[in-house]
Amino acid sequence: MRNRIRLFSKRVFAYADFKSRVGVLVLAAMLGMTACGIKAPPIPPRQIAPPPVSDLQYRIADGELILTWSVPAATWERQPDLAGFAVYRSKSELRNGACKNCPLLFQRIAQVPLVVTPQRKSVAAKLSYRERLAKGYHYTYKVVSRTASHISGADSNLISFDY
């Protein structure tokens, strides 16, 4: 009788162990099924790039470059959080000769903030940047509009000259 009780208890525990293992497998399969499907990379919220500068101009006076440009006209309707403009320069020595197929390597050299009134109007219709020039270089400049949330617009027209 004692052996029968031991045998019966072993079978009950073996059955309970089997049942718990099956339960874990069923639970894992159910979790696996809920996670199935086609996954795609996350899509960031749509962000509107600020309008580009289209009228970048320059003049040189007494060895100093003066870049001027207008704040894009449709700025406040399209991009109310326009914060300013970044000025970029590419500079290469003239003695190395011109390389027609070489890429221009730009470096950001300045940030020009946009000062606005409470009515969201620009204080200045034209903005400018000044820089001393060194002789014997080929210069190329561009300006890029930027928002307060660090979204950059397209490049402006390029200004290139030898000095």
Order of alpha helices (4+ residues) and beta strands (2+ residues): alpha-beta-beta-alpha-beta-beta-beta-beta-beta-beta
